């Protein structure tokens, strides 16, 4: 058994306990509606507000079948090098524009880039590939609406969507300039690595992952579907420069390592950083936990550099 008392510091434990007080570990045993209510309340409790220089506009992308709500974050004089298309986490069943509102505002303020947060459709009402289809629609919209390069970013489920979009659009005239994937689930080998050593990690367990995958797919076996599991792709050539940042105490951490290795083997640019002693969902701890604060700074630096077309690793 992994000794989390040694790996995780007091600040991070306080964050875990605070999170569990709003969102108990057994929340996946509740109904989907109950889970969403619990999650949304937790996100409100952690809401840190907007930086003074950021404004947000909520609008929607029109598609033939349905609108996709988006929120656009701007500073008074946006940095023109790139724009950021952001996909939120939440296991493909939780979250939306509100859950990652302050995070996107801070990412905008600290990079200067316009950030567009995408409210993709959620399961089980909309099974895979609905979220992926919305992510592609958002990319196509951004490619039309913006002349500046597009940088993809996402955490957890959103990291999965960002990577899936990168794989699907590498032949596009406006292919992404880069991607920053934060503790993403990429469909790695569950028989080894962090899936085994951190199967019972605080904040996210393998049982949780199985639950989310089953809900997203409606229980259908989608083995080999690279729009669901980017690591299932046989071809990693011509992907954008990629920075992956994962948490040590997270069953998903090995996905970051595996994705980096595949991209580098295909002669691409990829950097993977595993943050010591941190847990899944630590972005909400960026104002209270030193390790999370430092990691968020590294994420900001990665977004800033890739947006300028720089490779600094």
N, C-alpha and C positions, 0 to 999 in steps of 0.2 A: 504493500500500500504506500502511496506517495504521502510523505509527511508535509502537509500544507502548513503546519504550525512553524516549520522552519523556512519554507520557501516564501511565505507571504508575510509582509511586515504589518505592524499594528495599524497604520493608516489605512492600508488596503482592507484589513479585516473589518475595520470600522465601516468602510464603504460597503462591504459585502453584507454586514449585519443590517445596515440602514436599508439597502436594497431589499433584503429578505423581509424586512418589516412591512414593506409596501407590496412586494411581489414574492410571495413565499415559494420555496423550491417545488412544492406540489401543485403549482398553478396549472400545469398542463393537464391535471386531472379534472379541471373545471370545464364548463362549456366554452366554446369559442367566444361568445359574447361576453361572458364573465372574464375570460382571460384578457380580452381587449380593454374592458373597463379597468381592470387591475393594472394593466400595463400603462394605459393612458394616465391614470392617476399617479403612478410612479414617475412617469416622465414629467408631469407637472410639478411634482415635489422637487425634482432635480433641476428644473428650469432656471437658468442663470441670467436670463434677460439678454438684450441686444447691446453690443457696443454702440457708443454714441453716434458713430459715423455711418451706421448701416441702416438702410431702409429696405423694406420688402414689399413686393407686389405679388399678390396671389391671382393667378389667372388659370387658363387651361389650354391644352393642345387639342385641337379638333381632329378627330379621326372619323372615318366613315361609320363606325359602329358606336363610339362613345367618346366623351371628353376625358382627357387625362389631366387632373389638377396638377399644377406646378406652382412653386413659389420662387421668385427671382430676387436674390439679395444683391444690393449694390452699395458701393461707397460713392461719395460725390464725384470723384474722378476715377472711374474704374481703370485698372491696369489692363492695357489693350493686348498684351501678349497672348492671352488665352482666356477661355471661359471654362468653368467646372460644371460638369453634369454629375449630380450627386444622387445616389440610390441608398435609401435608408435600410437599416437592419430591422429585425423583428420576426425572423423565422418564416417569412412569406405569409404569415397570418396576422401579424400585429404591426402597428405603427402607421405613420403617415406624415403629412406636412408638420403636424404639431410635435411629434415625438422627437424630431431632430432639428427643431426650429432654431434653438440657440446655438447648437453646434454649427449649423450652416452659416448663421450670421457671424460667428466668430471666425470661421474659415474664410469668409469673405473679407472681414476686417483685417485679418492678419496677412492675407496674400494680396489683397487689393483686387482679386479677380471677381467678376460676376459669378455667382453660384446659383445654379438652378436645381432645386430639389424636386424630385419626381414622385408623385403619389400614384404608384403603379397599383394595379388591381391585386387583391389578396385572395388567398385560398381560405376556406374551401368553396366559397361562392364562385371563385374563378380559378379553376385548376390550371396547372402547367399545361401549355406554355403562356398563359395570359400575362403573367408578370414580365416574362422575357419579351413578349410581343410589345408590351407597353414601353419597355426599356428601349427597344429598337425604334419604336415610333418617336420616342423622345430624342434619340440620337438624330434621326432623320429631320426632325423639327429643328434641332439646334444647328444642323448642317445648313439649313436654309435660312434660319433667323440670324445667324452670326457669321460674319466673315472671318473672325479670329479662330485659331485652332481650338479644338475640343479636347479637354482633359477629363477622363473618367475617374470617379472616386466613389467608394461605397464601403460600408461596414457590415460584416456578418453576411446576412442574406443579400444585402446591397452590394457587397464585394463580389458575391457570386454573379449577380446580374451585370456588374461592370465588366468582369472578365468575359462573360458570355457574349456581351456586346462587342468587346475587342476582337474575339475570335470571329464573330459573324461579319464584322465590318472591315477586316484588314485589306480587302480589295476595293474598298470604297474610296472615291476621289477625296473625301474628307476624313479619312481614317483617323482615329484618335491620335493625339500627339504623345499620350502617355496614360498610365493608369496607376492609381494608388489604392491598394486593396488592404483594408483594415480588418484583421482577424476574419478573413473570408472562409466560407465553406465552399470548397471547389470539387468535392466528390472524390476525395482521396481514399486510400486503402485502409479500411477500418480494422484490419487484422494486425496492424503494427503501429509503431511510433506513438504519438500523443493520444491516438484513439485508445490505446491500451494503458499507457502510463497515467493518463489524465481522464480516464473514462468516467470517473466520479468527481470531477473538479467542481469547486464552488462556482455557482453562476451558470454553468452549462455542463450537462452530462451527455453521454452517448444515448441514453434513453430519451433525452430531450430531442437530440438530433433525429433519431428514428421517428419520433412523433411528428416533427415538422416535415420530414421528407414524405411520410405517409399521407399527411394532410395535403401537402402540395400536389402530390401525384394522384390523389384519390385512391391510393393503394396499388396503383398499376406499376409493374416492374419496368422502369425506364433505363435499365442498365445500358450504357453506351451512348446515351443521349447527351451530346456535348452542350446543348442549350440548357441542360439541367446540371451537368457536371463537366465543367470546362477541362478538368484533368482527363476526361475520356477522349479528348481530341488526339488523333494520331499525328497531327501536324502542328508544330509550335513555331514554324517559320513566319517571319514578317509580322510578328506581334509588336505592339508599341512598347517602348521602354517602361519597365514595371517595377514599382517598389511595393513590397509586401511587408506589413508590420503585424505581427501576431503576439499573443499573450502566452507566456510559458505555461501557465496553469489553465489550459484550455485544450479539449480534445481535438480542436481544429488546427492547432499550431502546425502540425506536420504537413498540412495542405500547402502552407506558405513555402516550406522547404521544397516540397515535391514540385510545385509550380515553378519556382526559381530554377531548379535543376533541369527541368524539361526545357525551359526557355533558353537557358545558357547553352544547353546541348545543341539547340537549334541555332546557335550563334547570335542570340538576341541579348538585349540588355535587361538584366534582372538583379534585384537586390532584395534579400530577405533579412529581416531583423526580428528576432524573438525577444520580446521585452521580459526581463527576469522578474519573477514574482507577481506578475499581473494576471488578471483574470478576464474572461470574456465580458464584454460590455463596459470595459474600464473608461471609455470616453466620457461617461457620465461622472467619472471621478476626477476629471482634469482640473477642477478647482480646489479639490480637497486632499488629493493624494500626490505626493511629490513625484513618484515614478510615473503616474498617469499624466501629470503636468508636463514632465520632460518628454514623454512619448508624443503628446499632442504637438509639442514644438517641433519634434522630428517629422511628424506628419505634415505640418504646415510648411516646413522647409522642403519636403519632398514635393508637395503640390506646387510650391513656388518655383522650384528648379525645373521640374518637368514641364511646367507651363511656359517657361522661357526657352525650352528646348535644350536644357543643360543636363548633363549626366555627371554627377559629382561623387559617385560611389566607387 
